[in-house]
Structures are given as structure tokens and as C-alpha cells.
Amino acid sequence: MRRRPEAAGAESSTYGGRVACLWAIAFAGLHFYWAVGGDVGLSVSAGPLATERPLWFVVAGLWGVGGLCLFGALLARLLDRPEPRGAPARVTRRLGWAVSALLLMRGVGIEVLLLTGAVHLDASVSQEQRAWTLALWNPWFIAGGLAFGRAARRSGRRPQFTRSGAK
């Protein structure tokens, strides 16, 4: 008899990988949009760099981060593979955990610093920038960190299967 995933209540073992991949692609797309001259949202993300756009910022901060995000999307797809094994699977999972930790530390750390006023913020960081960082950017990093963490945790696990008709 053929096995198939349980229809009701079945959870994909790698759902987090797909979410992490979409998260990374969306973030890459936003950075590439900014790199080619788009400005919606950039000023509340990068402050004065958004208007000045020095070459190092465009190359490293926009194209570079966009490229890293595409690498993250590839990593998420690798975490999404069914039953990866061996050393490459362990490296992939460890990278997934590392990306998760980095995104969570960035999102939660900055959120805590801004909410507690633990650091003196430069006058060049506007009130609008702080508000957008608290309301949008940090939660976005936290969501990405959780998605990569879930993908790394679920990577390599077998999906739950049942016999046709059995519960």
C-alpha cells in the first residue's frame, strides 16, 4: 500500500525552510530595489546614507546584503530538503542555526536597546527611524530568525506518514 502524508493535522517537516526562503528572497528583493535607485523605505532604514548613497554603501550595504540574502534563501532551500544526511547536512543545519541566532540577536538586541534607552543614539538617527525600527525592521529580523531556527530544527526529520485510511 502507498504511504501518503496524513491529510488532517499533518505538518510539513520543513515548513520553516519554505518560510525562511521566502523571507530571505523578500529581503533580497528590497535591497536590490534600493540598490538600483528605489527609495521607498530606505530613508527610515538607513537615515542620511539614503540620500547620500556613497559607493561603499550601495555596493556593500545594498548589493552585498541582497547577495547574502540570496545565499540565505539557498540555505533555507537546503534546510527544506527531505532527509539530508552526512556532513553536508550537519554543516547546513549549523549554518541555519547560526543565521537564526544572528537574526534574533540583531532583532531582539536592537529592540531592547531602543526600548530601554540603554545606548545614546546619535542625533542623526531621527525619531521616525527609531519608530520604524521598533515597529517594522526589528520584528522582521525576529521573524526571519524564528523561521531559520524552525527550519534548522526540523531539517533532516522524516515527515509523519500513516497508512491510507489509518489514524
N, C-alpha and C positions, 0 to 999 in steps of 0.2 A: 504494500500500500504506500502511496506517495505521502510524504510529510509536507505539511504546509504550516505557516505561522498561524497561531491561534487567532481567529477573527476578532473576538471581543477581548479587549483588555491587553492585547499584545503590544509590547513596546519594542520598537526597533532598538537593537543593542547599540546602534551607533547614531542615534538621532542627534546627539550633541555634535557629532562630526559635521553633519549637514548644516546645522545652525551656525557652528563656528566658521565653516566655509563661507556661508552667505554673509556673516558678519565681516569677515576679512575682505571679501570682494566689495562689499558696500563701502568700507573704509578706504580701500584702494581706489575705488572709483571717485570718491570725494577728493582724495589727494591728487589724482590725475586731473580732475576738473579744475582744481585750484592751480595746478602746475601749468596748464595751458592758458591760464588767464582768468578763469572764473573767480568771482569774489564773494558770492553769497555764502555767508557764514564764516569766511576766513578772518574778517576783522575781529570778530568776537572770539576767535580761536587763537590767532597769532598776534593780535594787537598791532603795534606800529610796523612790524615786519610785513603785514598785509599790504600796506601802502607803499613801503619802500621796496619790497621784493628784491633784496640783494641776491646775486647769483648763487651764493652758497646756500641760501635758504630755499631757493627754487630747486636746486639740484639735490641737496641732502634732505631738506625738510619736506619737500613735496614729492619729487620723483623718487627719492630714496625710500621714504616711508611708504609710498604707494607700492614700490617693488617689494619691500618687506611684507606688506600686507598680502601681496600675491603669493609670496613664499608661505605665509601663514595659511592661505587658502589651500595650497598644495598639501601642507602638513595636515590640515583638517581632513582633506580627502583621504590621505594615507591612514589617518586615525579611523576613518569611516569604513575602511576595507574589512571585509569579513575574515575573521580568524587569521590575522597576520601572525607570523611565528618567527622565532630566531632573533639574532642580534639586531637586524634592521627594525624589527617590531619593538624591541626594547628601547632602541635609540629614538624611534618615533614617539613612543609613549613618554619618554623622558623629556623630549622637546615639547610635547603637548603640555606636560606639567609645568615646564619652565615658562612657556608662553602664558599659561594660565596664571601662574604666580606673578609674573611681570605685570600683566594687565590688571590684576587685582590689587597689587601693591600700588600701582600708579593711580588707579581709580579711587581706592579707599584712602590711600595716603594723602593725596591732594585734597580729597573731600574733608578729611579730618583736619588737615592743616587750615583749610579755608574756614571751616565751621568754628573751630576753636580759636582762631586768630593767633595760632602758635608762632607764626612767622610774620615778619613785617613785609608787606607787599609793596613793591616798587610803585611809585606814583604813575608809572607808565601803564600799569595794569588798571584798566578802567573798572568802574562798578558794574558796567554791562558785561564785561569779560568775566568777572567773578560770578555774576549771576548765571551766565550761560555755562560756565564751567561746572557750577554746582548742579544746575538743572538738566544739562544735556550731556556734556562731554564726559564727566566722571561716571554717571550711570551707564553710558555707552561702553566705557572701558570695563566697568564691573560686569556688564552683560557679556562682553567678549571673554573675559576671564572665566566666568562661570561656564560658558559654552565650551571653551577649550578644556577646562577641568573635567567637565562631564564627558567630553569626547575621549580624553586620555584615560579616565576611569573605566569607561565602557569598552575601550579599544581591546580587541582580541577576545572578547567574550562571545560565546556562542549565543545566537538568538534562541529564544524559548520556542520549541516546536512541540506540537501534540499530534497524535494520530487524528486523521479526519474523523470528525464527529465526537471525539473524546474530549472530556474536560478535565 
